[in-house]
């Protein structure tokens, strides 16, 4: 994970999704994104800070069960 106030790269985004056992398609639902945007983050990076923080939260505490 990047440090605070550092942009998350596409590689970091894809690696975080793999650790969570999510595809970009499934991640879109959890993160409130379109599938196209999730795929764009995986390819290009520049993940916004709120999305980066939500991924970090999921990484630390797991995915919500009732989602």
N, C-alpha and C positions, 0 to 999 in steps of 0.2 A: 504494500500500500504506500502511496506517496505521502509525504509529510503534509501537515496542514498548510493550506494555501498554495499547494503545488498541484498543477493540473494532472489528472490521471491520464495516462497514455492508453492507446488502444490495446496494447499488450497487457497492461496492468488490469484493464477492464475485463478482457477475455480470461485472464488468469484468475481473477476474483470470481467470475462466473463459474469457472471449472471447479474451484474450491467449494463453491456452494452447490455443485452438481446441477447447474442451470445452463440451458442453451440461451442464446440471445433472444429467442422467441419466448421462452418461459420467463426470462428476466424482464421482458417488456411489461408483462402483466404485474409482476411484483413491484416494479419501479414506477409504474404509472406512465410508461412510455409507449409510443407506437413501435411496432416491430422494426420498421424502417429506421427509426432513431436509434434503437438498441444495436442494430447491425452497423449503423454509422459510427457509433461510439467504439465498437469492437474494431472497426477498420481504421478509424482516423483519430480516436482519442478525443481530447478536449471535453472531457466529461465535466459537467457543471458541479460545483461544490456541493449542493444539496443531494445530488445523486451519488456522488462519491461518499458522502457521509452516511447515506442510507445503506450503501453496499458495505461500508465498514460496520455499521450496526448489525446487519444481517450476518456478517462474518464473525462477529463477536458473540452474538446471542442466538443465532440460527434464524431460519425462516419462520414466519408465523404459521402455526398449524391450521388455523381455521380460515386461511386465505382461499 
